[in-house]
Amino acid sequence: MRMSARQNVPAVGVGLLGLGVVGSAVAKAVLSQDESKQREIPLALVCAVVRDLHKKRSIDLDQSILSDDPQAVIGNTSVGIVVELMGGEYPAFDYIASSLEAGKHVVTANKEVMCKRGDELLRIAVDNNVELQYEASVGGGIPIIGPLTNDLAANRIQSIRAIINGTTNFMLTKMAHEAADFDAVLAEAQSLGYAEADPTADVDGFDPMYKLSVLTRLAYHTEMPIDGIHREGIRDIHVKDFRYASELGYTIKLLAAAQTHGESGLLARVHPALIPLEVPMAAVNGVLNAVEVEGDLVGSLWFQGPGAGAEPTASAVVGDILKITESSGNNSYRSAAFASFKISSMDDHVCQYYMRLTASDQPGVLANVARVLGDAGISISAVLQKDTDIEKTQADLVIMTHPAREANMQTAVSLIRKLETVIRMDNLIRVENYTGRLQKRTLL
């Protein structure tokens, strides 16, 4: 019955903008979907746009479907679904917008364009009665865009916590478990293809910032401009920070988080954080990603899986393609009416802090630091004092505070740097607060 029905249904033409590592995996998946003949609506790979027509590729395609002209896809009447896998804001935005305006559905894995221009593109899709799907733009193969848009629509989302950059999670895992330094793990990540030659987007937190902007728009139905997201990377994290954090019962992750804070509004932030060893987020290692969503009705949901890589990303992309073929024109990722959220300042964030500084190994150092913290209304929760790895006349002083306001902490840090007994302020890392940290979570 399925095969006979399928024979009477014309294939949906797919055009690819980009045929790199992910694009090749998507092409293979589209071809395998067509060959399997298990879908009532077949797919056909019509055209793939590439920069270099003569480049050797991991997939053997008929040369007749390759082109270096984007109009071969955008203006092709046989293409019903355009898949954009080029990355970056430009020219991807122009190609996506032109495809939508031409009446074609679009699937993209582009977190930057969806962060910066997503609302505009979604409006163009609505105006032209076509779909724009972007599940692969956040979390790779992890299904998170769809659940936020559809399955959790009845919930008021209270918080999102996520590890959504596989490169930095791989690096931090290596530093934690193998005591390898930053430069060594970065070089290894680059050699394995996890990090680009220019790793700025990953190690300085831009990639998770783009992804968090997309998640925040969906979860809170509000625009979250990137200049409203506090961003820090991992360049200042040292192997000894993992050693001291472990003694205190924590590990370190690059966390992307968004939370509502009552009247103060919505705060979005990307920064390294101390995570309690007993919570699930602490055990997300290697290139895995995880997203924890707290809803007022459903409670805490946990999504974990491969956040990057050709096959996981292709899984999400082809899933969106199939969703379009089966949705009968229902644009399931259209944003709901936007709410007006005040963007909260990072200055108002309240948490514990981990502070590591190099100090002269002499009496009175801790008292001087404690006095500055006390004047700022900050009390000390725990202290570690260790001989430094090099100078015996110096000591590593690690201080864990009680919860304090960010603005107060930054003021105190600026004064501590000026103390004569403080040689260097090495690091300041926020401690993520987990209320009821051992509560049961639903795993998806």
C-alpha positions in Angstrom: 0.0 0.0 0.0 2.8 2.4 1.0 4.8 1.8 -2.2 1.8 2.1 -4.6 0.7 5.3 -2.9 4.2 6.7 -3.2 4.5 6.0 -6.9 1.7 8.6 -7.5 3.3 11.3 -5.4 5.9 13.6 -7.1 9.2 14.0 -5.3 9.9 17.1 -3.3 13.0 18.7 -4.7 15.8 19.6 -2.2 18.5 22.2 -3.0 21.6 22.6 -0.9 23.5 25.8 -0.3 26.8 24.4 0.9 28.3 20.9 0.5 30.9 20.8 3.2 31.2 18.2 5.9 27.6 18.7 7.1 26.2 19.4 3.6 27.7 16.1 2.4 26.1 14.2 5.3 22.8 15.8 4.5 23.1 14.9 0.8 23.8 11.3 1.8 20.8 11.3 4.1 18.5 12.8 1.5 19.6 10.2 -1.1 19.1 7.4 1.4 15.6 8.6 2.3 14.8 8.5 -1.4 16.4 5.1 -1.9 14.6 3.5 1.1 11.2 4.2 -0.4 9.6 4.1 3.1 8.3 7.7 3.0 5.1 8.4 1.2 6.4 11.7 0.0 9.8 11.0 -1.7 12.7 13.4 -1.7 15.0 14.3 -4.7 18.4 16.1 -4.5 18.0 18.6 -7.3 21.1 20.8 -6.9 23.9 21.6 -4.6 25.7 25.0 -4.7 29.5 24.9 -3.9 32.4 27.3 -4.0 34.7 25.0 -5.9 33.3 22.7 -8.6 36.5 20.8 -8.9 37.1 20.1 -5.2 37.3 16.4 -4.2 34.4 15.5 -1.9 33.5 12.7 0.5 30.3 12.1 -1.5 30.1 11.1 -5.2 27.4 13.2 -6.8 26.5 13.6 -10.5 28.4 16.7 -11.6 25.3 17.9 -13.4 23.6 18.8 -10.0 26.6 20.8 -8.8 26.7 24.6 -9.4 28.6 27.6 -8.1 25.6 29.9 -8.7 23.2 30.3 -5.7 20.4 31.0 -8.2 20.7 27.4 -9.4 18.9 26.6 -6.2 17.0 29.8 -5.3 15.6 30.3 -8.8 15.1 26.6 -9.6 11.4 25.7 -10.0 12.2 22.1 -9.2 13.4 23.0 -5.7 10.8 23.1 -3.1 13.0 23.1 0.0 16.3 25.0 0.3 18.8 23.8 2.8 21.3 26.5 3.9 24.5 25.2 5.4 26.9 28.0 4.7 27.1 29.6 8.1 27.6 33.2 9.0 25.2 36.1 8.7 26.2 37.1 5.1 25.5 36.1 2.4 23.4 33.4 4.2 20.7 35.9 5.2 20.2 37.2 1.7 20.0 33.7 0.3 17.5 32.5 2.9 15.4 35.6 2.5 15.4 35.3 -1.3 14.4 31.6 -1.1 11.5 32.4 1.2 10.3 35.2 -1.0 10.5 32.9 -3.9 8.0 30.7 -2.2 10.4 28.0 -1.1 10.6 26.4 2.3 14.0 26.7 4.1 15.9 24.6 6.5 19.0 26.1 8.1 21.6 25.0 10.7 22.9 28.6 11.0 22.8 29.8 14.6 24.4 33.2 13.8 21.8 34.2 11.2 18.9 33.0 13.3 20.3 34.9 16.3 20.8 38.2 14.6 18.1 38.1 11.9 15.8 35.2 12.9 12.7 37.3 13.7 13.0 39.1 10.4 13.4 35.8 8.5 10.4 34.2 10.3 8.2 37.2 9.3 9.3 36.8 5.7 8.3 33.1 5.9 4.9 34.0 7.3 4.3 36.6 4.7 5.1 34.1 1.9 3.2 31.2 3.6 6.3 29.0 3.7 8.2 27.4 6.5 11.5 28.2 8.0 12.9 25.4 10.2 16.1 25.6 12.2 16.3 22.7 14.7 20.0 22.1 13.8 21.0 25.7 14.7 21.2 24.8 18.4 22.4 21.6 19.9 23.2 19.7 16.7 21.3 16.5 16.9 19.5 17.3 20.2 15.8 18.1 19.6 15.3 21.3 21.5 13.8 23.9 19.1 10.7 21.8 18.4 10.0 20.9 22.1 10.3 24.6 23.1 8.0 25.7 20.3 5.4 22.9 20.5 5.6 20.4 23.3 6.3 23.0 26.1 3.9 25.7 24.8 1.7 25.4 27.9 4.5 26.2 30.2 6.0 29.4 31.4 9.7 28.7 31.1 11.5 29.7 34.3 15.1 28.9 33.3 17.4 27.4 30.7 20.8 26.1 31.5 22.9 24.6 28.7 26.2 23.3 27.6 25.9 24.1 23.9 29.4 24.3 22.6 31.1 21.0 22.0 34.6 22.4 21.4 34.9 24.1 24.7 33.3 21.2 26.6 35.8 18.9 25.0 38.6 21.2 26.1 37.4 21.7 29.6 36.8 17.9 30.0 40.4 17.3 29.0 41.7 19.9 31.4 39.6 18.4 34.2 40.4 14.8 33.7 43.9 14.9 32.2 45.4 18.0 33.8 46.3 19.3 30.3 46.8 23.0 29.9 44.7 25.3 27.7 47.1 25.6 24.7 47.6 21.8 24.6 43.9 20.9 24.6 43.1 23.7 22.0 45.8 22.2 19.7 44.2 18.8 20.1 40.7 20.1 19.5 42.0 21.7 16.3 43.8 18.6 15.2 40.6 16.6 15.6 38.5 19.1 13.7 36.5 20.2 16.8 38.0 23.7 16.7 38.7 26.0 13.8 42.1 27.5 13.0 40.7 30.7 14.5 38.9 29.4 17.7 37.5 32.7 18.7 33.8 31.8 18.2 34.1 28.9 20.5 36.7 29.8 23.2 35.5 33.4 23.6 31.8 32.3 23.9 30.3 33.8 20.7 28.9 30.4 19.5 27.0 29.6 22.6 25.9 33.3 22.8 24.2 33.0 19.4 22.6 29.7 20.3 21.3 31.1 23.6 19.8 34.1 21.8 17.8 31.6 19.7 16.7 29.6 22.7 15.7 32.6 24.6 13.5 34.0 21.8 11.6 30.7 21.7 11.4 30.1 25.4 10.3 33.6 26.4 8.8 34.9 23.2 11.0 38.0 23.3 13.9 39.4 21.4 17.2 38.8 23.1 19.8 40.9 21.2 23.4 39.7 21.6 24.4 42.9 23.3 22.0 42.0 26.0 23.8 38.7 26.8 26.7 38.7 29.2 29.5 36.8 27.5 32.8 35.4 28.8 35.0 32.7 27.4 37.4 30.1 28.8 40.8 31.5 28.0 41.5 32.3 31.7 40.7 28.8 33.0 43.8 27.1 34.3 44.3 23.4 35.2 44.7 24.4 38.9 41.2 25.9 38.9 39.9 22.4 38.2 42.0 21.0 41.1 40.8 23.5 43.6 37.2 23.4 42.3 37.3 19.6 42.8 38.4 20.0 46.4 35.4 22.2 47.0 33.0 19.8 45.3 32.7 21.3 41.8 33.8 21.1 38.2 33.9 23.9 35.6 31.8 24.2 32.5 31.1 26.9 30.0 27.4 27.6 30.8 24.8 29.3 28.8 21.8 30.3 30.9 18.7 32.4 30.8 16.4 33.0 33.8 13.6 35.3 34.8 14.2 37.3 38.0 10.8 38.6 38.9 10.6 42.4 38.6 14.3 42.7 37.5 13.5 41.0 34.2 15.2 38.4 32.0 18.9 37.7 32.4 20.9 35.8 29.7 24.6 35.0 30.3 27.4 32.9 28.9 30.4 32.3 31.1 32.5 29.6 32.9 30.7 28.3 36.0 31.5 26.0 38.9 28.9 23.2 38.7 28.3 21.0 41.8 29.6 17.5 41.1 26.4 15.8 42.0 24.2 17.5 39.4 23.7 16.0 35.9 25.3 19.0 34.1 28.7 18.2 35.8 28.8 14.8 34.0 28.3 16.1 30.5 31.7 15.5 29.1 33.6 15.5 25.8 31.8 17.0 22.8 28.3 16.2 24.2 25.8 19.0 24.7 23.0 19.3 27.2 20.0 21.6 27.7 18.1 21.8 31.0 14.7 23.5 30.7 12.6 24.4 33.8 8.9 24.8 33.1 6.2 25.9 35.6 4.0 22.9 34.8 6.4 20.1 33.7 9.2 20.9 36.0 12.8 20.1 34.9 13.5 18.5 31.6 16.9 17.3 30.4 18.0 17.0 26.8 21.4 15.5 26.1 23.3 14.3 23.1 25.8 15.0 20.4 25.8 18.8 19.9 27.9 18.9 16.8 29.3 16.7 14.0 28.2 15.9 10.5 25.8 13.0 11.2 24.0 14.5 14.3 23.5 17.8 12.5 22.3 16.0 9.4 19.9 14.2 11.6 18.3 17.5 12.7 18.4 19.0 9.2 16.8 16.0 7.4 14.3 15.8 10.3 13.2 19.3 9.5 13.0 18.5 5.8 10.7 15.6 6.5 8.7 17.7 8.9 8.0 20.2 6.1 6.9 17.5 3.7 4.4 16.2 6.2 3.2 19.4 7.7 0.8 20.6 4.9 2.0 24.2 5.2 1.9 24.5 8.9 4.9 26.6 9.9 5.5 25.0 13.3 8.5 27.1 14.3 6.8 30.5 13.9 7.4 32.6 16.9 4.4 33.4 19.1 3.4 37.0 19.8 6.4 38.6 21.5 6.2 39.5 25.2 7.9 42.6 26.6 10.7 41.5 28.9 13.0 43.9 30.6 16.6 42.8 30.0 18.2 42.4 33.4 21.7 43.7 34.0 24.4 41.3 34.9 25.2 43.7 37.8 22.1 42.5 39.5 23.0 38.8 39.3 23.4 37.1 42.7 25.5 34.0 43.2 28.5 32.6 45.0 32.0 33.3 43.6 35.2 31.4 43.3 38.2 33.7 43.5 41.8 32.6 42.9 44.7 35.0 43.5 48.4 34.8 43.9 49.5 36.5 47.1 52.7 37.0 49.1 53.1 34.2 51.5 53.0 36.3 54.6 50.7 37.0 57.6 47.7 39.3 57.0 47.0 38.5 53.4 43.7 36.8 54.0 42.7 39.5 56.5 43.3 42.3 54.0 41.2 40.5 51.3 38.5 39.7 53.8 38.3 43.3 54.9 37.8 44.5 51.3 35.1 41.8 50.8 33.4 42.7 54.0 33.3 46.4 53.1 31.4 45.4 49.9 28.9 43.3 52.0 30.4 40.0 50.9 31.2 37.2 53.4 33.6 34.2 52.9 32.3 30.7 52.8 35.5 28.7 52.4 39.3 29.3 51.9 42.1 27.2 50.4 45.7 28.3 50.7 48.3 26.4 48.7 51.9 26.9 47.8 52.2 27.9 44.2 53.7 25.5 41.7 56.8 27.8 41.1 57.5 30.4 43.7 57.7 29.3 47.3 57.4 32.9 48.6 54.0 33.1 47.0 50.8 31.2 47.7 47.6 30.5 45.8 44.7 31.8 47.8 41.3 30.4 46.8 38.2 32.0 48.3 34.6 30.9 48.0 32.1 33.5 48.9 28.6 33.4 50.1 26.0 34.7 47.6 26.7 38.3 46.6 25.6 40.8 44.0 27.7 40.9 40.8 28.2 44.7 41.0 29.5 44.4 44.6 31.8 41.6 43.7 33.3 43.5 40.7 33.9 46.5 43.0 35.7 44.4 45.5 37.8 42.7 42.9 39.1 46.0 41.6 40.1 47.0 45.1 41.7 43.6 45.9 43.9 44.0 42.8 45.4 47.1 44.4 46.4 45.4 47.6 50.2 45.3 48.1 50.1 41.8 49.3 48.2 40.6 46.2 50.6 39.8 43.4 47.9 38.9 40.8 44.2 38.3 40.6 44.1 35.1 38.6 40.5 34.2 38.2 37.0 34.9 39.2 34.4 32.3 38.4 30.7 32.3 39.3 29.2 29.3 41.1 25.9 28.1 39.5 23.1 27.9 42.1 21.0 24.7 42.0 18.1 25.0 44.4 17.0 21.5 45.3 20.0 20.3 43.3 19.2 16.6 43.7 15.6 16.9 42.5 14.5 14.2 40.1 14.8 15.2 36.4 13.1 13.9 33.4 15.6 12.5 30.8 14.9 13.0 27.1 
